[in-house]
Amino acid sequence: TDFINKRKFRFTTPPQEMFAPYKKIGLMHFGLFLGALPIFIAAHSKIFEICLMIFLIFLKLAIELYTHHKNQTSPEDKLETMPIS
């Protein structure tokens, strides 16, 4: 809704919008593989495995909240960094 209501479309280009999700998706898959490694190593202990999965869930949530907040910059901030042509 911010894209239309706050006219954020004026401060971006179609290629930027098209490739914007891929950085987050790539990072998410890297984190999944990295997070699965300790779970496979600790597969002999169910309690440790469950605690590790709960920790990874909260870690993923914290990272997603941080990246969401980071991506919610105002259009004026982006305008100041855009080159003038």
QUIVENZI-V506048 format. One line per field, one symbol per residue. ss: DSSP state (@ for helix, = for strand, . for the rest). psi: psi as a letter, one per 30 degrees, with the letter a starting at -180 (. if undefined). A space follows every 50 residues. Layout:
ss->???
psi->???
//
This chain:
ss->.@@@@..@@@@..@@@@@@@@@@@@@@@@@@@@@@@@@@@@....@@@@@ @@@@@@@@@@@@@@@@@@@@@...@@@@@@@....
psi->efeeeghfffglleeeeefefeeeeeeeeeeeeeffefeeegffjeeeee eeeeeeeeeeeeeeeeeeeefhllfeeeeffkkk.
//
